[in-house]
Every structure is written in C-alpha cells, then in structure tokens.
C-alpha cells in the first residue's frame, strides 16, 4: 500500500490507472476507522481493480461550534487497518493543500440539504459536497462507497453526482452495529460508560417504529410520539430531531407508503449521535 | 466530425479517448460562432489530439430579465464552421438533458464573482461555473480555451479549476476585433447601424486609458473620468461600469502597478457590450 499526501501526485497516479482501463473503487473517510468503514472498503475492493481510501478530517463540513478540533485521529492505527483490507493507495492530504490560502469555490445541493441533518447543521452538507467533488476530481473513481448511517449524505452525494455528470456509481452500504444495536461511529469514542448504556435507545426507537408499521400503524405523529416517549426514558438523552420522510427526496410524509426513512439525532452531553432505518411500507 | 446530443454518450466517448492516452482540447461555446470562437478552436486544436466543441445556450447564466430567449442561434451554420476548423466532436446537449426536472446542484466561486460583471449580473457566474463544471465532467478535457473578451469569466474558471482540483489547463486567448476595434461578440448582431457607428468607443476608451498610462498617468480616477468623457460623446452609449482592477484578483486598485485590467460594460439600447484590456504598469 502506498501512502500519498499530495493531491497532484494522487491525481497523476489515478490518471495512469484509468489510462490502463482499470476500475478505481474509492472510500472517502475522516479516519479513526471502525468496522463500518472497513466494510465499505471491502465492498469497494470487490467491485474494483484498484482501491483508494482517503483520510481527511474536512474542516469545511464542521460548524463553528462543532467538534472539528476534538474529532478523534489516529493515523498510525488507521494505516494498519487499511493495509490489512488490501487498500492500494491511502490518500491523506494536508488541510493547506486541500484548502490553500484564498480558497473560494463551493459545491452545493439545494433543498435536500436543508432538512434533517442540514436543518441542525446549516453549512455541513456544503462542506461535504465540496470536499467530495474535490476528492472525486483527484481520485477519478468509477465507484465510491458511503455508509447508510449517514443516509442523507449518500442521498445528497448521489444527487450531486447525477446533477454534475460525474458518471460515478455511488453505493450506500448497510450500517454496521454493535451487539446492542448502536451504529458504529468514530464519535462513539466520546461516550462515557453511563452514556454508553443509554445510547442503544436510538436503535431501539427505530425498531419500535418498524414494529408499529408492521402492526399496521400508518400515522407518523403517533409513531414519532411513541419513539419520543421511549427515548425520553433515558435521562441523558436530549432529542435533536425524530423524522419520518420519503427515503428518496427526504420530504416529510403525511401518509406512510413506499420507501420510508425513519431518522433521528440525539445528543448525549456534547456528543450528537445519528441513526436511521429504511422501511418498505405497503 | 461527429455531432453528439447525449451527455452520457459524450462522456463515454471521451473516456475511451482518454484511455488511449490522447489529449482532449475543449472549447465550450453558446454558438452563433464568430472568428473569436474559431480562433479559440484553432488554439485548442494545436494543443490537443482530439478537439471537442460544445454549443449550449446555458439558461442558468442568464438573469430573469436578460436575453436568453433572444440570444441568437444558428446551429446549421455553426456546424459548417466548426467542421471546417477540424473539430472531432460537436457536443450540442438539450436543456432537459443538462438540467433535468428536479436539478439541484450548483458550483460557486465566491468574491471574484461579486465584482465587475458579477455586480451587474448577480447570478451569472454561478450559472457559468455550474455548466462548465458539468461540461468538464462530461468531456474530461486536458485543455480548455476561453476568450479574453470575457476576462473575468476566465479568471473565475481558472479559480474553480484550481480549487476543485480539476487538473485542466485553462487558456485565455486574445480578443479578436473588427477593423474599427469592436470586440467580436454574438451579441453584436443586436446592433442597429446607428449603434454600430458608436460602439467602437468601447475600444477607443480602453486605448485612451493605455495611452494615459504610457504618458505617465497613475491616478485611476483621472483615467476613468477621461474614459467616461469620451464614451459620453456617443449619444446612444449608456455606461454600466468602467473599472480599473488588479488583473488576477479583480480588486480595485488605488495605485496602478503590475498587471492592471481596464474593463467596461456599456449599454446601447437593450444591448449590453463588454470589453477589456490588460496593461502592464511599471
């Protein structure tokens, strides 16, 4: 595995790979890798000839009061994990090379980015689409794999790829969970052992919603109300949002039908966790 | 020469060309071609193995009260001209294929797009950078050639290419002029014969500025004042702006030194013409 720091060199290498007609699979990450990330890499590797992984804690997707400084980093450990998967190139650019002095260009997807996570984190997706557009131009992948835990991110990036004619296949891979149901996330590191006991309520609330659907409930307010009730039993849980939307255009649903996305964001102290589940409602 | 309508087919063709290691030269236009355009194509052809020209009157770069509907179009004539130059692929996408229903993604360069043309045409450059990003993703050129008549456009696109890591060389080619100095533009078609007599004042005003610099004048206000005086002698001329800025970052200059851009936009009836000249000031 080669570790590349320079965007220009990474681009040059990827151009040469493409000239050979090889398929590039790409997994962009912010590092501090867990099994969820590694699963994305395994999927990308299966579907490509050359696997490129990037690790870049992207400042432009963090709000001014968010955890950019505090976000966990461990490049040495990450390198070992990525190498084991059989990654060919690990791209770890420096901030000053990605956003040099006088940087001025942003990519933005409208509407889809104003709801759910976008409502709570106003400039978040603008940072995500900008850095991913940059990474796509550098790495020139045929396939890029993202996690369904960040469901809205995958929807937004698919839209960007379609709208800007990137011609890249975006795959959203299933969320990997701990035994108690907690979705793997680098931010789980922040949790105290007391919080750790309570965070499993995120997935429990999503399963409750699924169960209610199964039993015939079709009223979104009733489902949200029950989810809220369950979550509020955990004294450390502070609900940011619970939302029931269409899974494609992320618009709130009055009548539950088709592919329905249940998503939520819950704060435990300073730590904000998200999760979601997609349910086919007939 | 092949004429391609479908963005997907154009992208597929260009991918195959790139796989062969060939250099793609690209000239994006809005059609109704004149010698200025043809000059860009000759330059692109010299520097590449395969020349791709696009003709697309891009709705997103016109303001709501601007001349999108009225903008001149003559695809049959354009085809003949482009073929004569030795163009390999003429890409003429349909609006509904470039901006399908539900289109949501925009590329924007900050600051640089708020001055000069951007001050007079607030959403213009957002439309330009968006469509050019799309065209770059479809055509995957190594080199793209733009005209210096749209000086700010070339500066903005260079910035976009650098910031988003496109790895494309942007060439800004000299403005082609009529004998009387008028910069070639598809919009010159709009001019009445009475206006035609007067529009040469744009270039005359720019030459006056250059002459004043040559004679030692270094006060921007004095130069603008003289230019204004000259232009106002033409009864049909209505000044939108006359500006003296740095040629790289397009910021107003208090002291004239280095690469200085003199630019102006003048209305003649409903027709708005722009021109500029770059002068090295020691």
Interface residues (C-beta under 8 A of the other chain):
Chain A: X7 X8 X11 X15 X18 X19 X21 X103 X104 X105 X106 X107 X108 X109 X110 X111 X112 X129 X130 X133 X134 X137 X138 X159 X160 X163 X164 X165 X166 X167
Chain B: X7 X8 X11 X15 X18 X19 X21 X103 X104 X105 X106 X107 X108 X109 X110 X111 X112 X129 X133 X134 X137 X138 X159 X160 X163 X164 X165 X166 X167
